[in-house]
Amino acid sequence: MQPLNPTTLTQLTNSELATPSPVQLPRYCRTDARVGVVHLGLGAFHRAHQAMVFDALLQRGDPRWGVLGVAMRTTELADALTAQDGLYAVQVASREALRWQVVGSVLQACVAAREPAQVVAAIAAPGTRWVTLTVTEKAMAPHWQPCWCRGLRRAVLRGWAG
């Protein structure tokens, strides 16, 4: 199995398959997309649900819905996504069939415990439209609240209405 990255994505896109690909690929220019969402808690639930909604918005031509995915403590997932340029695949099941979708909405990934200044800056950035989070007992411990509050305070001070 090959990792997902811009090169292998291009290979999939340009593949000379006799039948249509069972893999749905991003149909938007990812270099035009920009981070508009900071998501705290970069787990499977976010990647299989919310990030797919942001991917659909990007597919519709609105480049403001890129995601900075923030893992709270562990580095493995954020590092793996970074190595794959944020690309990953989700198997989508419907009544008609199973299909694979490569999701491209995660433009950046970081770890709050390792890069707290990046998280604070991203929350406070003028282009950030939404700050979302997945609430779990492991990731949303009270000691993360100062990090969120610093970022939100900066955003309010620069005039963000919320």
N, C-alpha and C positions, 0 to 999 in steps of 0.2 A: 504494500500500500504506500502510495506517495503522499507526502504532506501537502496540504493546501498552501499555495503561495501564488504571487502574481504569475510566475512562469507556468506552473501546472494548471492554473485557472485558464490561461491563454491556450494551453494545449487542449484542455477540455472544450473550450469554446470553438477552437479551430479543428476539432476532431472530424475526420472524414467518415463518420459512421453512416452505415446504410439506413439505419432507422433513427428516429428522433431520440435524443439522449434522455435517459430516465432521470437525469440530474438537472434541476432547475438552477441556473446560475444568475448572479446579479446582472441585470441588464442596464445598469447605470455606471457612469464613470466614477469610480471610488475616489479618484484624486480630486474631483469636484466637491465631494461631500465634506462636510465639516462637523466637528463635534458641537452638538446642541443639547446633548443629554449626558449627564454624569450619573452613572448607575452604581450604587453602592451594594455590593453583594453579587459578585460575578459568577453565580452558580448555574447549574443546569436549568433551573426553573426560568431564570431570566433569559438564558440563551435560547430555550425552546419556545418561549412565549413572547415576552415583551420585545426582545431584540428582533424577532420576526415581524412584529408590528412596525417597528422603526424601519426595518428593511423594506417593507411594503410601501411606506411613505417615501423612502428614497427611490423605489422603483417608479413611483408616480411623478418623479421629477423634482421633488423638494429636497435640496441638498442640506437642509438645516437639521436633519434628524440622525446624524452620525452619533455614535456612542463612545464615550470613554468608560470602559468597564473597570470597576475598582474591586479587586479582591481585597478582603479586609486583612487577612493574616498570611495565608499560605501563598507561596510564590509559584508553584508548579503550573497552575492553570493560566495565570497572567503571562508567564514566560512562554508557555506553549502557544498561546494565542498570538503573542508578539512575534514569535518565530514564524507563524503562519500568516502574518500581516492581518491578523484579526479574523481570518476566514475559518469557518467550520461548517460542518454539514449536519442537518437534522433530517431524520426520516419522518415524513408526514404521512399519516394514515387517513384514508377517507373510505367511504363506502365503495367507491369505484376501484381504488388501487392504492398501492404503496408507492411513494416516490421520495427521492432525496432532493433536498434544497440546500444549496450553499448560501449561507447568510453572510452578507458583507457589511452590515451596519456597525459592527464593533470596529471602529477605526483605530483605537488605542486601548491598551490594557496596562494597568499598573497595580501596585500593592500598597494599600494605605499604611501598613506597618513599616514598609521600606521607603515609601515616597510620599510622606504626609504633605510636604510642601506642594507637590504636583496636584494632589487632591484638593487642597485648599484653593490653589490658584484656578483650577478648573471649575470649581463650584462658583467662584467669584468672577469668572471670565465673562465679558460682555456677550459672547455668542451662546452662552449656556442658557437654554430656555427652560429646561426641566432638570431637577435633581430627583432621581427615583431611587428606591431601595427595596430590596427583598428582605423581609423580616424573618430571621431565623435565630434560634437560641444561641448558636455558635458564633455567628458573625456579628450580630448587633449588640455586643456587650456595651455597658455604659461608658467604658473608657474611650470609646470612639466619638462620643458626643462633642468633646471640645474641638475635634477636627472639623466636624460638620458645622458647628457653630461659628468657628473662625471663618470658614468659607462663606457661609450665609451672611455673616456680619459684613464682610468685605463687599459682597454683592449689594447689600442694602445701602452701604455707604457710597457706592458708585451710582446709586439711583435705581437699582433693580426693584421693581414693584412687587415681584414675587409671583 
